[in-house]
Amino acid sequence: MESHGQAGRIQISQQTKERIAPKFNVEPRGLVDIKGKGEMETWWLVEPKTVAQLASSTT
């Protein structure tokens, strides 16, 4: 997936998004053709969630 990335940004797979979404904000990147895997939905890792976001997600 590195060959499809952008400088200064972290691209993650759907599986990684599902694991880190409770603690990190992500934004959809869309479908990317990954060599050896075909088209995959990918996401950009944006930033850690704030304390307020974490608190609101547990209520």
GROMACS elastic network, one bead per residue, 0.5 to 0.9 nm:
[ bonds ]
;  ai    aj funct       b0    kb
    1     4     6  0.54884   500
    1     5     6  0.66682   500
    1    11     6  0.74526   500
    1    12     6  0.82275   500
    1    13     6  0.87584   500
    1    32     6  0.85489   500
    1    33     6  0.88616   500
    1    34     6  0.62657   500
    1    35     6  0.80948   500
    2     5     6  0.52078   500
    2     6     6  0.83678   500
    2    10     6  0.88937   500
    2    11     6  0.78279   500
    3     6     6  0.85259   500
    3    34     6  0.89533   500
    4    11     6  0.85064   500
    4    32     6  0.75455   500
    4    33     6  0.85028   500
    4    34     6  0.80780   500
    5     8     6  0.87849   500
    5     9     6  0.70407   500
    5    10     6  0.72438   500
    5    11     6  0.62329   500
    6     9     6  0.56084   500
    6    10     6  0.77602   500
    6    11     6  0.81961   500
    7    10     6  0.84062   500
    9    44     6  0.68549   500
    9    45     6  0.72399   500
    9    46     6  0.80199   500
   10    43     6  0.83422   500
   10    44     6  0.56994   500
   10    45     6  0.54497   500
   10    46     6  0.79006   500
   11    29     6  0.81097   500
   11    42     6  0.66226   500
   11    43     6  0.56182   500
   11    45     6  0.62753   500
   12    15     6  0.81161   500
   12    16     6  0.60332   500
   12    17     6  0.65382   500
   12    41     6  0.89724   500
   12    42     6  0.57075   500
   12    43     6  0.51965   500
   12    44     6  0.61202   500
   12    45     6  0.67823   500
   13    16     6  0.52502   500
   13    17     6  0.61997   500
   13    18     6  0.87271   500
   13    40     6  0.75069   500
   13    41     6  0.66469   500
   13    43     6  0.62859   500
   13    44     6  0.88708   500
   14    17     6  0.50078   500
   14    18     6  0.62566   500
   14    19     6  0.88184   500
   14    40     6  0.79631   500
   14    41     6  0.61498   500
   14    42     6  0.59793   500
   14    43     6  0.70539   500
   15    18     6  0.52398   500
   15    19     6  0.65405   500
   15    20     6  0.89549   500
   16    19     6  0.51501   500
   16    20     6  0.62458   500
   16    21     6  0.82430   500
   17    20     6  0.53376   500
   17    21     6  0.54443   500
   17    24     6  0.86485   500
   17    26     6  0.74068   500
   17    42     6  0.85358   500
   17    43     6  0.71365   500
   17    44     6  0.89254   500
   17    45     6  0.82445   500
   18    21     6  0.55125   500
   18    22     6  0.80646   500
   19    22     6  0.74444   500
   19    23     6  0.89200   500
   20    23     6  0.57263   500
   20    24     6  0.59188   500
   20    25     6  0.85833   500
   20    26     6  0.89765   500
   21    24     6  0.51214   500
   21    25     6  0.64508   500
   21    26     6  0.70830   500
   21    49     6  0.89778   500
   22    25     6  0.81818   500
   22    49     6  0.81096   500
   22    54     6  0.76098   500
   22    57     6  0.79890   500
   23    47     6  0.89580   500
   23    48     6  0.60192   500
   23    49     6  0.54909   500
   23    50     6  0.85438   500
   23    53     6  0.88284   500
   23    54     6  0.70058   500
   24    45     6  0.72976   500
   24    46     6  0.72475   500
   24    47     6  0.57474   500
   24    50     6  0.86828   500
   25    44     6  0.87532   500
   25    45     6  0.65421   500
   25    46     6  0.54289   500
   25    47     6  0.54124   500
   25    48     6  0.59677   500
   25    49     6  0.57806   500
   26    43     6  0.63713   500
   26    44     6  0.54933   500
   26    46     6  0.50936   500
   26    47     6  0.72826   500
   26    48     6  0.89555   500
   27    42     6  0.89944   500
   27    43     6  0.56011   500
   27    44     6  0.52323   500
   27    45     6  0.67748   500
   27    46     6  0.68255   500
   28    41     6  0.80701   500
   28    42     6  0.64892   500
   28    44     6  0.62231   500
   29    32     6  0.82666   500
   29    41     6  0.74630   500
   29    42     6  0.54456   500
   29    44     6  0.60989   500
   30    40     6  0.80422   500
   30    41     6  0.54138   500
   30    42     6  0.55936   500
   30    43     6  0.69522   500
   31    39     6  0.59141   500
   31    40     6  0.52715   500
   31    42     6  0.61274   500
   32    38     6  0.79945   500
   32    39     6  0.53201   500
   32    40     6  0.54494   500
   32    41     6  0.64325   500
   32    42     6  0.67420   500
   33    36     6  0.88932   500
   33    37     6  0.75950   500
   33    38     6  0.51813   500
   33    40     6  0.63279   500
   33    41     6  0.89548   500
   34    37     6  0.53448   500
   34    38     6  0.51466   500
   34    39     6  0.58987   500
   34    40     6  0.66606   500
   35    38     6  0.62419   500
   35    39     6  0.86423   500
   37    40     6  0.75101   500
   45    48     6  0.86695   500
   47    50     6  0.88385   500
   49    52     6  0.79926   500
   49    53     6  0.58363   500
   49    54     6  0.63349   500
   50    53     6  0.51294   500
   50    54     6  0.62439   500
   50    55     6  0.85966   500
   51    54     6  0.50881   500
   51    55     6  0.60985   500
   51    56     6  0.86276   500
   52    55     6  0.50794   500
   52    56     6  0.61370   500
   52    57     6  0.86303   500
   53    56     6  0.51951   500
   53    57     6  0.62482   500
   53    58     6  0.89703   500
   54    57     6  0.52793   500
   54    58     6  0.67443   500
   55    58     6  0.55160   500
   55    59     6  0.69656   500
   56    59     6  0.55540   500
